[in-house]
Amino acid sequence: MANKLNCLSLYSGADNLGDGIIQAGHKIKLCIEINSDCCKTIKLNHPDTEIINDKVSNYLESLGKFDCVVGGPPCPEFSRAKMTRTFDLCEVNNFNKARQITKSKFHFMENVQDLMKVYKEKNYLINCADYGVPQIRLRRIFTNLQLPKQTHSEFPSLDLFGNEIKKWINVKTALNLSGYDFIQDRKTKYFDEIEFRKYSINRPSHTVITDSRDYYNNKLLDNKQLSILQGFRNDFKFFGGKISVKKQIGNSLPAIISKEFFKTI
C-alpha cells in the first residue's frame, strides 16, 4: 500500500466512515463534530484521534495541511424524507473550503442521492448492499477516489475477470434470526395514524434511519442489531442514551464502504 494518509474528518457523527478508513490502513488525525455524544463515541473507538466538539465553520481558517478531507455534511436539506427541503449548500460549501485550505490531494464526501441536483462534482451512486452491508442503502459518494469493485449482488455471479460476486447478505444471516420470516416496520403518518409494513428477513434490510422502529417476533430491534445492519464492527462502542445511540447509528455510513474506497489508493 502507498504511504498512510492523514485524514481530516468533518461532520463526523460516530465516525463509522472514519473507522473504515482506519481499517484500510490510513489515519483519522482530526475530527470536527458538533454533537458531544458523537465526540465521546469517537474517543471510545479512536483514542488517538484529536477531536473538536464544535461547528466546522468555527475552525476552517485554522486548519493545517491534510492528505485527505472526508465527511458527511448534514443531509436533511437534500433528503426526500423532508417535504420542505431547501437544498441549502452552506455545509457542503464548508467542506469544499476545507479541501482548499488543507490543500488535500483526496476527498470523500457522502450524502443522500439528490444532492447531485444542486452539486455537480464527480460522484457515484452506490447501494451499500453491493459491498456486503445487510441493508439496501443508496448513498451519493462525491470523491476523486476510484470506484471499488462490487463484491455482492442480488444475484450471485462472476465479473468480467472471473471474480466471484457474492449474494447480498440478508437480515436473517446478519442477525442470526430464526422463526418468523418477516420484520414489521412501524411508521407514524399524519394525524398519528400508524402504518405497519413488512419486509422479508431473507433480503437485506430497508434503509436504517435515525428513529428506526422495526419489530421482529413482536420485539423492537435493539441498537446492537441496528448497528450490525448499518455495518458497524461487533466491538464498536457507543456513548449516550438509547435515543442518542440510535441517531448515531442511523446517521452513519457503513464502514465497509469507506474501507473499500480507501483500499483503492
Secondary structure, DSSP 8 states (H G I E B T S, - for coil): -----EEEEES-TT-HHHHHHHHTT-EEEEEEES-HHHHHHHHHH-TTSEEEES-GGGTGGG----SEEEE----GGG-TT-TT-----HHHHHHHHHHHHHT-SEEEEEE-GGGGGT--SSEEEEEGGGGT-SB--EEEEEESS------EESS-EE-TTS-EEEE---HHHHHT--S-SEEEEEEE-GGG-EEEEEEETTS-B----TT--EEETTEE--HHHHHHHTT--TT----S-HHHHHHHHHT---HHHHHHHHTT-
